[in-house]
């Protein structure tokens, strides 16, 4: 069975469990996963025995090339109207839709286009399939991670005081693209000095200065799949405080890498790293969760946080990214991507982690 | 009155016309426009006499810096639940929400959080404000356009047969960033040879060859605002057919630039360019609309197409981008961004348009 056929078969099992005759897939990411289509306008209807793929006529050539395992349909109307035009739900009574993706306006249009059908809000169906990566997905992700690793190695040779954060970001994006990435997984984070205290700081006009630590958080996209890598380096020299905070974060990160395995409650993994940071007296500084699932989405299941109810599954790829943030001083974060198995995990990113002073 | 105060005042006029006591703004782009906030999680509630801004605690520092004209509120809950926690609708009976942005799931949560309120689906309220650019917006857009113009000039010195399309895309992104762009307005389109027949082709692994035409369509982002520039160049030599098609597209584009002015029905402007292409015998090859509004969104009102009911307004920025696409052969598109006024328009992009053979 083809990659896409296999995914659709797994989805149908979920539909049957929920007594749904069909799922209307409007997330473009999920459409990509289920059909191979990468355009910007399209939807799929997966019924018990058919897969309909709908787009507009701009995508005729691209759909013919990419979508081989679904019936390709075209419409000049909004896609949800096109579904009616092509009778995509003709044998369905209860159809699920992605209620966390479909807008209220689209929902009204759907209801208007099919006044007699029963529509059931769902969320997390395709996300459940995404939890376990197949070989093709892992190959794309490994490629993305190799690219980010290489770019980090390059950065160590070019980073220097006097550069602007957004110059560094431009180098990251450019080098990832040159190495074969389709683009950035997200806008690179380059946070130097006290800006390092903002976990989500985008690169700014700020100039890197001697004595600062710089957090670099970036990723590449390959075949729609992502890498996500963070390293923190020091410029010129590092203070005692910087060195201590770095060693606490690294210890927490290594402990989590050591502990992570399928079958474990995700919150227990968060606790492994958090305990070390709390015990070192920096608990208030670790203001986010330990990690997250990674794949076609930058953030996907499982949640790896103190509040998560997820259990880690074999075949999931997750990030392990503890950090300590001190307002007015700065921050340190170290992040790798790992593949979980029943006996442990494989660390997929390989950039070095000893504290570097540039 | 501040820039944001002014925008909120204009929005309130629209709310009053629709007898709404409030608008719940969940589009992050619109949130940026109304409050200045650029983070990835937030919403605003604009009532007749207050503006509430809600986000989570990660954005405490950023919100304090960016959001000066709204009451800043923070929540650990989903934002729509946080609205109830902070009593944002306490004096409102009829509240509008952005039904083309809010998901069905969010809508259910909103209803659950405020069981006694009346929620009215709206769309296009903030979009209506975006139609007319103020000076600050135009300054950002002009900066983005100067960056794209400069990068096109650079490309003319580096483009050569043997480069891959995605190498060219990497150069575009890098150079825009180095010139001060926050990032790309969209993934650059680099479509060479027969790929030029796909109006939305992303850059691929394909190698540029002598005798091909290459369509370059890219833009920069500055302060969240976009430029959008397309040029088509020839490599090595150009066929008679290529030269003819180029001259038809250029003639159509210049005619539209000549005709565009505020007060004109947008479809009449589309017709000016389309007539020239149809008369030259290439009508089937011009498979998209003439242009679109441009600003915080890459595509916004007005629609500039044969089916548009919009009338062009003074202060709108639109693209003028006719093209001809021939399956199996390739395509030509030429695009500028213009600012409309009552007497005509100002062309904001200035990259040269004579056919270049590199």
Interface residues (C-beta under 8 A of the other chain):
Chain A: X39 X40 X57 X58 X59 X61 X62 X97 X99 X100 X101 X102 X103 X104 X105 X106 X107 X108 X121 X123 X166 X167 X169 X170 X171 X173 X174 X177 X178 X182 X183 X187 X197 X198 X199 X200 X202 X287 X288 X327
Chain B: X39 X40 X57 X58 X61 X62 X97 X99 X100 X101 X102 X103 X104 X105 X106 X107 X108 X121 X123 X166 X167 X169 X170 X171 X173 X174 X177 X178 X182 X183 X187 X197 X198 X199 X200 X202 X287 X288 X327
